[in-house]
Amino acid sequence: MPRKMTICLTPGSIGVKANQMETIQDAHNFGYEAVQPFGDEMAAMSAGQMEECNGKRKEFRLAWGQSGLTVDFRKDDALFRKDLAGLPSIAAALQKAGATRVGTWISPNHDSLPYMANLKQHAARLREVARILGDHGQRLGLEYVGPKTLWTAKRYPFLHSMAEMRELLGEIGASNMGFVLDTWHWYTAGETLADLELLKNSEIICIDLNDAPAGVPLDQQIDSKREIPLATGVIDTAGFLNVLQGLGCDAPVRCEPFNAALRAKPREEILSIVAESMRRALALIKL
């Protein structure tokens, strides 16, 4: 089966600053196969700017990856409502450009909301987000955050595993939602290849590839101290990707290492290092 997963450039996740056109050019220059769409930037573009931007992407034969969700649903209701009001124009811009995937993450803890209250608040808010995105042909992926050092960091732990994320997705009940799958969170949640085998391609909105520092016990891994794919071999990247390949996965795949040493390098070097590590990782897929 040919590989359908695409190597996606998401500049912010690797410490590179770039606007939409610069990201498209960088993706082409360094051999990426997909590029993050910036919904808020697109919404501010004129028709001519949008045409130029999308034309360049198509010229370079780049697919669209996932856009970041611009709605802050984690804080107070006033901020949520303010951001939500701006979502239709952003979703419409993404739709016009031909982008169809949006991703965000779920905080694994809360200072004041117990688990069930937090679940209900997330479900109510994200249901509204999913409806607006769905009206504009978008799918929304949610990422669970696995490290024990994070879900124990505040008074009330919240969901931090694939099984718990299924509970939230079930509570929301939107057909255009699924998972952001990250090797880092899959590993730190103590999950296995068998857990991945329960998924369907339609549930996988986007993928993050990272590795973990060697010599650190699982429960002591720190979210902000990751490695690029295959740097240490702590995470079973080959097994992860080959299960998804068997599912016929067609999601964009990005790197999100939160690695200080990587971010300190010149931008061109970062783009090259990440592209090469991603190519090496996806070359492990058995076609």
SERO-4910 file (N, C-alpha, C, O; in steps of 0.05 Angstrom, whole numbers):
BEGIN
 pado doro    nc1    nc2    nc3   cac1   cac2   cac3    cc1    cc2    cc3    oc1    oc2    oc3
  Met    A     17    -24      0      0      0      0     18     25      0     35     28     18
  Pro    A     14     43    -19     31     68    -19     27     84      6      5     84     18
  Arg    A     47     99     14     45    116     37     27    140     30     31    154     10
  Lys    A      7    145     47    -10    169     44     -4    191     64    -12    214     60
  Met    A      9    184     86     17    204    106     37    223     93     55    214     79
  Thr    A     35    248     99     52    268     88     69    283    109     59    288    131
  Ile    A     94    288    102    112    303    121    105    332    120    108    346     99
  Cys    A     95    342    142     84    369    143    102    389    158    112    382    179
  Leu    A    105    412    146    120    434    160    101    451    176     83    464    165
  Thr    A    104    451    202     90    468    220    111    484    235    122    475    255
  Pro    A    118    508    225    142    522    234    143    527    264    164    524    276
  Gly    A    121    536    275    121    543    304    128    520    322    140    524    343
  Ser    A    122    496    313    127    472    330    156    464    331    164    448    348
  Ile    A    172    475    313    201    470    313    217    495    319    242    494    317
  Gly    A    204    517    326    218    541    334    226    559    311    245    575    313
  Val    A    212    557    288    217    574    265    195    594    262    171    587    263
  Lys    A    202    619    257    182    639    252    178    643    222    198    646    207
  Ala    A    153    643    212    148    646    184    118    652    180    101    642    194
  Asn    A    112    668    159     85    673    152     76    651    132     92    632    127
  Gln    A     52    653    121     42    632    104     59    627     79     66    605     72
  Met    A     65    649     65     80    646     40    109    636     46    120    620     31
  Glu    A    121    646     67    148    637     75    148    608     82    166    593     75
  Thr    A    126    599     95    124    570    103    122    553     78    134    531     77
  Ile    A    107    562     59    104    547     34    131    545     19    138    524      9
  Gln    A    145    567     19    171    567      5    191    550     20    206    534      8
  Asp    A    191    551     47    209    535     63    203    505     59    221    489     57
  Ala    A    177    498     58    170    470     54    180    460     28    190    437     26
  His    A    179    476      8    189    468    -19    219    465    -18    230    446    -29
  Asn    A    232    485     -6    262    486     -7    274    462      8    296    452      1
  Phe    A    261    453     29    273    432     46    259    405     43    265    387     59
  Gly    A    242    402     24    231    375     17    208    365     34    205    341     37
  Tyr    A    193    383     47    169    375     60    147    369     40    149    377     17
  Glu    A    126    355     48    105    347     29     78    361     35     60    360     19
  Ala    A     76    374     58     52    388     66     59    412     82     82    414     91
  Val    A     41    430     86     46    455    100     23    463    117      0    460    109
  Gln    A     29    474    140      7    484    158     -7    508    145      6    526    136
  Pro    A    -34    507    145    -49    531    137    -53    549    162    -62    539    183
  Phe    A    -48    575    159    -52    594    180    -79    607    176    -82    626    161
  Gly    A   -100    597    190   -127    606    185   -131    636    191   -145    649    176
  Asp    A   -119    646    213   -123    674    219   -110    692    198   -121    713    192
  Glu    A    -87    684    188    -74    700    167    -90    698    141    -93    719    128
  Met    A   -100    675    135   -116    672    111   -141    689    111   -150    701     91
  Ala    A   -154    691    135   -178    706    138   -174    736    132   -192    751    125
  Ala    A   -149    745    136   -142    773    131   -132    779    103   -127    802     95
  Met    A   -130    758     87   -119    761     59   -141    771     41   -165    766     44
  Ser    A   -132    786     21   -150    794     -1   -153    769    -20   -138    750    -17
  Ala    A   -172    771    -38   -176    748    -56   -151    743    -73   -144    720    -78
  Gly    A   -137    765    -81   -113    762    -96    -90    749    -81    -76    733    -91
  Gln    A    -88    757    -56    -67    745    -39    -72    716    -34    -53    699    -35
  Met    A    -97    709    -30   -104    681    -26    -98    664    -51    -87    642    -49
  Glu    A   -105    676    -74   -100    662    -99    -70    658   -104    -61    636   -113
  Glu    A    -54    678    -98    -25    676   -101    -13    655    -82      4    639    -90
  Cys    A    -22    656    -58    -12    637    -37    -19    608    -44     -2    591    -44
  Asn    A    -44    604    -51    -52    577    -57    -41    567    -84    -35    543    -87
  Gly    A    -37    586   -102    -25    579   -128      4    569   -124     13    550   -137
  Lys    A     19    583   -106     46    575   -101     47    547    -88     64    530    -94
  Arg    A     29    542    -69     27    516    -56     22    494    -77     36    473    -76
  Lys    A      4    499    -95     -3    479   -115     21    475   -135     26    453   -144
  Glu    A     34    497   -141     57    495   -159     79    477   -147     92    462   -162
  Phe    A     82    479   -121    102    463   -107     91    435   -100    106    419    -88
  Arg    A     67    429   -107     54    403   -101     54    396    -72     60    374    -64
  Leu    A     47    416    -56     46    412    -27     17    409    -18     -1    424    -27
  Ala    A     12    389     -1    -15    386     10    -18    405     34      2    416     44
  Trp    A    -43    409     42    -48    424     67    -45    405     90    -55    383     89
  Gly    A    -33    414    112    -33    400    137    -55    409    154    -78    414    145
  Gln    A    -50    411    180    -71    419    199    -67    448    208    -44    456    213
  Ser    A    -89    462    210    -88    489    222    -91    487    252   -104    468    262
  Gly    A    -80    506    267    -85    507    295   -112    520    301   -120    539    288
  Leu    A   -125    510    322   -151    522    330   -146    549    342   -129    552    360
  Thr    A   -161    569    333   -157    597    343   -175    604    366   -175    627    375
  Val    A   -191    585    375   -210    590    397   -197    580    423   -190    556    425
  Asp    A   -195    597    444   -186    589    470   -210    580    486   -226    596    495
  Phe    A   -213    554    489   -236    541    503   -228    533    531   -244    520    545
  Arg    A   -204    539    540   -194    529    566   -198    549    589   -196    541    612
  Lys    A   -204    574    583   -206    594    604   -235    602    609   -253    585    609
  Asp    A   -240    628    614   -267    637    621   -285    639    596   -276    639    574
  Asp    A   -311    640    602   -331    639    580   -330    663    563   -335    662    539
  Ala    A   -323    687    574   -322    711    558   -301    709    536   -306    716    513
  Leu    A   -277    699    543   -256    695    523   -265    675    502   -261    678    478
  Phe    A   -277    653    511   -286    632    493   -306    644    473   -304    639    449
  Arg    A   -325    659    482   -346    671    465   -334    690    445   -341    691    422
  Lys    A   -315    706    454   -301    725    437   -287    711    414   -290    718    391
  Asp    A   -271    690    421   -257    675    401   -276    660    382   -272    659    358
  Leu    A   -297    649    393   -316    634    377   -329    652    356   -334    642    334
  Ala    A   -334    677    363   -347    695    344   -330    700    320   -340    706    298
  Gly    A   -304    697    323   -286    701    300   -280    676    284   -267    677    263
  Leu    A   -290    653    294   -283    628    281   -296    625    253   -283    614    235
  Pro    A   -321    633    248   -333    628    222   -317    640    199   -314    628    178
  Ser    A   -306    664    202   -291    677    181   -265    662    176   -255    659    153
  Ile    A   -252    652    197   -228    636    195   -233    609    181   -219    601    163
  Ala    A   -255    596    190   -262    570    178   -269    574    148   -263    557    132
  Ala    A   -282    596    142   -289    601    114   -264    605     97   -263    596     74
  Ala    A   -244    619    108   -219    623     94   -204    596     89   -194    591     67
  Leu    A   -204    579    109   -192    553    106   -206    537     85   -194    523     69
  Gln    A   -233    538     85   -249    524     65   -243    534     37   -240    518     19
  Lys    A   -240    560     34   -235    572      8   -208    563     -2   -204    558    -26
  Ala    A   -188    559     16   -162    551      8   -160    521      3   -141    511     -9
  Gly    A   -180    506     12   -180    477      8   -169    461     31   -165    437     29
  Ala    A   -164    475     54   -154    461     78   -178    449     93   -199    462     94
  Thr    A   -174    426    105   -197    412    117   -191    402    146   -209    390    158
  Arg    A   -167    406    157   -160    395    183   -152    417    203   -137    435    196
  Val    A   -162    415    227   -156    433    249   -148    416    273   -161    396    278
  Gly    A   -128    424    288   -120    409    311   -116    426    336   -109    450    333
  Thr    A   -120    415    359   -115    429    384   -109    408    406   -111    384    401
  Trp    A   -102    417    430    -95    399    451   -112    404    476   -124    426    479
  Ile    A   -114    384    492   -131    385    516   -112    385    541    -96    367    544
  Ser    A   -115    405    558    -99    406    582   -106    382    600   -130    377    605
  Pro    A    -86    368    611    -91    344    627    -96    350    657    -95    332    673
  Asn    A   -101    375    664   -106    382    692   -122    407    694   -126    421    674
  His    A   -131    413    719   -146    438    724   -144    446    753   -143    429    770
  Asp    A   -142    472    758   -140    481    786   -166    478    802   -165    473    826
  Ser    A   -189    481    788   -214    483    803   -236    464    794   -254    459    810
  Leu    A   -234    453    770   -256    436    760   -249    407    763   -229    398    752
  Pro    A   -265    391    778   -261    362    779   -266    350    751   -276    363    733
  Tyr    A   -259    325    749   -259    311    723   -285    314    708   -285    324    685
  Met    A   -308    307    720   -333    307    705   -342    335    698   -353    339    676
  Ala    A   -338    354    716   -346    382    709   -329    392    686   -339    406    669
  Asn    A   -303    385    686   -285    393    665   -293    380    639   -293    392    617
  Leu    A   -300    354    640   -309    340    616   -333    353    604   -335    356    579
  Lys    A   -353    360    620   -377    372    610   -372    399    598   -384    407    577
  Gln    A   -355    415    611   -348    441    600   -334    439    573   -341    453    554
  His    A   -315    421    571   -301    416    546   -320    407    524   -319    417    502
  Ala    A   -338    389    531   -357    378    512   -375    400    501   -380    402    477
  Ala    A   -386    416    519   -404    437    511   -391    458    492   -402    465    472
  Arg    A   -367    466    500   -353    486    484   -343    474    457   -346    487    436
  Leu    A   -331    451    458   -320    440    433   -342    430    414   -337    429    390
  Arg    A   -365    425    424   -388    418    407   -395    442    390   -401    439    366
  Glu    A   -394    466    402   -399    490    386   -377    495    366   -383    503    343
  Val    A   -352    491    374   -330    495    356   -332    475    332   -329    483    309
  Ala    A   -338    450    338   -340    430    317   -363    436    298   -361    431    274
  Arg    A   -385    447    308   -407    453    290   -399    475    270   -405    472    246
  Ile    A   -386    496    279   -377    517    261   -357    506    241   -359    512    217
  Leu    A   -338    491    250   -318    480    232   -331    461    212   -325    462    188
  Gly    A   -350    444    221   -364    426    203   -380    440    182   -382    431    160
  Asp    A   -391    463    189   -406    479    169   -388    489    147   -398    497    126
  His    A   -362    488    151   -343    498    131   -324    475    122   -301    480    114
  Gly    A   -333    451    125   -318    428    114   -293    420    129   -275    408    118
  Gln    A   -291    428    155   -268    423    171   -272    400    190   -294    395    200
  Arg    A   -250    385    195   -250    365    216   -232    374    239   -211    386    234
  Leu    A   -240    368    263   -225    377    287   -213    354    302   -227    335    310
  Gly    A   -186    355    305   -172    335    320   -165    345    348   -157    368    351
  Leu    A   -167    327    368   -160    334    396   -137    316    405   -136    292    400
  Glu    A   -118    329    418    -94    315    427    -95    312    458    -97    331    472
  Tyr    A    -93    287    467    -90    283    496    -60    286    503    -43    281    487
  Val    A    -55    295    528    -28    301    537    -21    281    559    -34    280    580
  Gly    A     -1    264    554      4    240    570     22    242    595     17    226    613
  Pro    A     41    260    596     61    257    618     49    260    646     33    277    652
  Lys    A     57    241    664     47    242    691     56    268    705     42    278    723
  Thr    A     79    278    697     89    303    709     70    327    703     72    347    717
  Leu    A     53    324    683     34    345    677      6    340    689     -5    358    701
  Trp    A     -4    315    686    -31    311    696    -33    311    726    -55    312    738
  Thr    A    -10    309    740    -10    312    769     -1    339    778      2    344    802
  Ala    A      2    358    760     14    384    767     -6    404    780      2    423    792
  Lys    A    -32    398    777    -53    415    789    -71    398    806    -69    374    807
  Arg    A    -90    411    819   -107    397    839   -122    374    826   -124    352    838
  Tyr    A   -134    379    803   -151    358    790   -139    348    764   -137    363    745
  Pro    A   -131    323    763   -123    311    737   -146    310    718   -170    308    726
  Phe    A   -140    312    692   -160    310    671   -151    289    651   -130    276    656
  Leu    A   -166    285    630   -160    263    612   -131    265    601   -122    286    594
  His    A   -118    242    599    -90    241    590    -84    215    576    -61    205    577
  Ser    A   -104    203    564   -100    177    549   -120    176    526   -139    191    524
  Met    A   -114    157    508   -131    153    485   -160    145    493   -179    154    482
  Ala    A   -161    127    513   -187    117    522   -204    140    534   -228    141    529
  Glu    A   -191    157    549   -206    180    561   -214    200    539   -235    212    541
  Met    A   -197    203    519   -204    221    497   -229    211    482   -245    226    473
  Arg    A   -231    184    480   -255    173    468   -280    180    484   -301    185    472
  Glu    A   -277    182    510   -300    190    526   -309    218    520   -332    224    517
  Leu    A   -289    236    517   -296    264    510   -308    266    482   -328    279    478
  Leu    A   -296    252    463   -307    252    436   -335    241    435   -352    251    421
  Gly    A   -341    220    451   -367    209    453   -387    229    465   -410    230    457
  Glu    A   -378    243    486   -395    263    499   -402    286    480   -424    297    480
  Ile    A   -383    294    463   -387    315    444   -407    306    422   -426    320    415
  Gly    A   -402    282    412   -420    270    392   -420    283    365   -440    283    350
  Ala    A   -397    294    356   -395    307    330   -381    288    311   -360    277    317
  Ser    A   -392    285    287   -381    266    268   -355    276    254   -341    260    242
  Asn    A   -349    302    257   -325    313    244   -302    316    263   -285    334    259
  Met    A   -301    299    284   -279    301    304   -264    275    306   -274    254    300
  Gly    A   -239    278    316   -223    254    320   -198    261    336   -199    279    353
  Phe    A   -176    247    331   -152    249    347   -130    264    333   -126    262    309
  Val    A   -114    279    349    -87    286    342    -70    265    356    -68    265    381
  Leu    A    -56    249    342    -40    227    353    -11    236    355      1    244    334
  Asp    A      1    235    378     29    243    382     44    219    394     35    208    414
  Thr    A     66    211    381     82    189    392     90    195    421     91    176    437
  Trp    A     96    220    427    104    227    454     83    221    475     88    209    496
  His    A     58    230    469     36    226    488     27    197    489     19    186    510
  Trp    A     29    183    466     23    154    465     42    139    483     35    121    497
  Tyr    A     68    147    481     88    134    498     85    141    527     85    123    544
  Thr    A     82    167    534     80    175    562     54    166    575     52    164    599
  Ala    A     34    160    559      8    149    570     11    119    575     -8    107    585
  Gly    A     33    107    568     37     78    572     21     61    553     13     39    560
  Glu    A     15     72    529     -2     57    510     15     40    492     40     42    491
  Thr    A      1     23    477     15      2    461      6      3    432    -12     19    425
  Leu    A     18    -13    415     10    -16    387    -19    -26    386    -34    -19    367
  Ala    A    -27    -43    405    -54    -53    405    -75    -31    408    -97    -33    397
  Asp    A    -68    -10    423    -86     12    426    -90     27    400   -112     35    393
  Leu    A    -68     30    384    -70     43    358    -87     27    339   -101     38    322
  Glu    A    -85      0    341   -100    -17    322   -130    -15    325   -145    -24    307
  Leu    A   -140     -3    346   -168      1    350   -179     25    335   -203     29    333
  Leu    A   -161     41    324   -169     66    310   -178     60    281   -171     39    270
  Lys    A   -192     79    270   -198     80    242   -184    104    229   -179    124    243
  Asn    A   -178    102    204   -165    124    190   -182    150    193   -170    171    197
  Ser    A   -208    147    192   -225    171    193   -224    185    220   -231    208    222
  Glu    A   -213    171    240   -211    183    267   -184    198    271   -181    213    291
  Ile    A   -166    195    253   -139    207    256   -137    232    240   -135    231    215
  Ile    A   -139    255    253   -139    280    239   -110    289    232   -105    298    210
  Cys    A    -92    286    251    -64    293    246    -46    278    266    -55    267    286
  Ile    A    -20    278    260      0    262    274     24    279    282     33    296    265
  Asp    A     34    276    306     59    288    314     80    266    319     73    246    332
  Leu    A    104    269    310    126    250    315    147    264    332    157    285    326
  Asn    A    154    250    354    175    259    371    189    235    383    179    213    381
  Asp    A    212    239    395    225    218    410    228    228    439    224    252    445
  Ala    A    236    211    457    239    218    485    268    216    494    283    199    483
  Pro    A    277    232    513    304    230    523    309    202    535    292    190    548
  Ala    A    333    192    530    341    166    541    348    168    571    357    189    580
  Gly    A    344    147    586    352    146    614    333    160    633    340    162    657
  Val    A    310    168    624    290    181    641    267    162    645    255    154    626
  Pro    A    260    155    670    237    138    675    211    149    663    208    174    662
  Leu    A    194    132    653    169    141    640    154    162    655    147    182    644
  Asp    A    150    157    681    134    176    697    148    202    704    136    220    716
  Gln    A    174    204    696    189    228    701    195    244    676    209    265    677
  Gln    A    184    235    653    188    250    629    175    278    630    153    280    640
  Ile    A    189    298    620    180    326    621    171    334    593    186    330    574
  Asp    A    147    345    591    135    351    565    153    370    548    153    368    524
  Ser    A    166    389    561    182    408    546    210    399    540    226    414    529
  Lys    A    216    374    545    243    363    540    240    337    523    241    315    533
  Arg    A    236    342    497    232    320    478    256    319    458    273    336    459
  Glu    A    255    299    441    276    297    420    262    294    393    238    287    391
  Ile    A    277    299    372    266    296    345    264    266    339    276    250    353
  Pro    A    247    258    320    243    230    314    269    214    310    287    224    296
  Leu    A    270    191    322    292    172    319    318    181    333    339    168    329
  Ala    A    317    203    348    342    212    361    352    193    381    377    190    384
  Thr    A    335    180    396    343    162    418    333    133    414    345    115    425
  Gly    A    311    130    400    299    103    397    283     95    421    275     72    423
  Val    A    279    113    440    262    106    464    234    100    455    221     81    466
  Ile    A    223    115    437    196    111    427    196     94    402    213     97    385
  Asp    A    178     75    401    176     56    378    163     70    354    139     65    348
  Thr    A    178     87    341    168    102    318    160     83    295    139     87    283
  Ala    A    177     63    290    171     45    268    145     30    272    128     28    255
  Gly    A    141     19    297    117      5    303     92     23    301     72     15    289
  Phe    A     95     47    312     73     67    311     64     73    282     41     71    275
  Leu    A     84     80    265     77     87    238     67     64    221     50     67    204
  Asn    A     77     40    226     68     17    211     40      9    218     26     -1    200
  Val    A     32     12    243      4      7    250    -14     27    235    -34     19    224
  Leu    A     -6     52    235    -22     72    221    -23     67    191    -43     71    178
  Gln    A      0     59    180      1     52    152    -19     29    146    -33     30    125
  Gly    A    -21     10    163    -40    -12    159    -69     -3    161    -86    -17    150
  Leu    A    -74     19    174   -101     30    175   -108     47    151   -130     56    148
  Gly    A    -88     50    133    -92     68    110    -91     97    117   -104    113    104
  Cys    A    -77    104    138    -76    132    148    -66    151    127    -46    146    113
  Asp    A    -81    173    124    -73    194    104    -69    221    117    -72    242    104
  Ala    A    -62    221    143    -60    246    158    -33    260    153    -13    246    147
  Pro    A    -32    286    157     -6    300    156     10    293    182     -2    290    203
  Val    A     36    292    179     54    285    202     74    307    206     89    314    188
  Arg    A     74    318    230     92    340    236    111    332    259    106    311    273
  Cys    A    132    347    264    150    344    286    144    366    306    141    389    299
  Glu    A    144    359    332    138    378    353    155    372    378    145    363    398
  Pro    A    181    376    376    199    366    397    203    384    421    212    374    442
  Phe    A    195    409    419    200    428    442    228    424    453    232    421    477
  Asn    A    247    425    435    275    419    442    291    445    441    295    457    420
  Ala    A    302    453    464    316    478    466    341    479    449    347    499    436
  Ala    A    356    457    448    381    456    432    374    459    402    389    473    388
  Leu    A    353    447    393    345    450    365    337    478    359    345    490    339
  Arg    A    321    490    376    311    517    372    333    538    372    329    560    362
  Ala    A    355    532    384    378    551    385    393    552    359    410    570    355
  Lys    A    389    534    341    403    533    316    392    553    295    370    562    299
  Pro    A    407    560    274    397    577    253    372    564    240    370    540    239
  Arg    A    354    581    230    328    570    220    332    550    198    318    530    197
  Glu    A    351    556    179    355    537    157    364    510    166    357    489    155
  Glu    A    381    510    187    391    485    198    368    470    212    367    445    209
  Ile    A    351    484    226    328    471    239    310    458    218    303    435    221
  Leu    A    304    473    197    287    462    176    299    438    163    284    419    156
  Ser    A    325    438    158    339    415    146    340    391    164    334    369    156
  Ile    A    347    395    190    349    374    209    322    360    213    320    335    212
  Val    A    301    375    216    274    364    220    265    349    195    254    327    198
  Ala    A    269    360    172    260    347    147    274    320    144    261    300    137
  Glu    A    300    319    150    315    295    147    306    274    167    303    250    160
  Ser    A    301    282    192    292    263    212    265    252    205    259    229    210
  Met    A    247    269    194    221    260    187    222    240    163    207    220    162
  Arg    A    239    246    144    242    228    121    253    201    130    243    180    121
  Arg    A    272    201    149    283    176    160    261    160    174    260    136    172
  Ala    A    244    175    189    223    161    204    203    148    185    196    125    189
  Leu    A    193    163    166    173    153    148    184    132    129    169    116    117
  Ala    A    210    131    126    223    110    110    221     83    124    226     62    111
  Leu    A    215     83    150    211     58    165    185     44    158    181     21    166
  Ile    A    167     58    144    141     46    138    145     24    117    159     28     97
  Lys    A    133      1    122    135    -21    103    112    -19     83     89    -22     90
  Leu    A    119    -12     58     99     -7     37     89    -34     25     72    -34      8
***
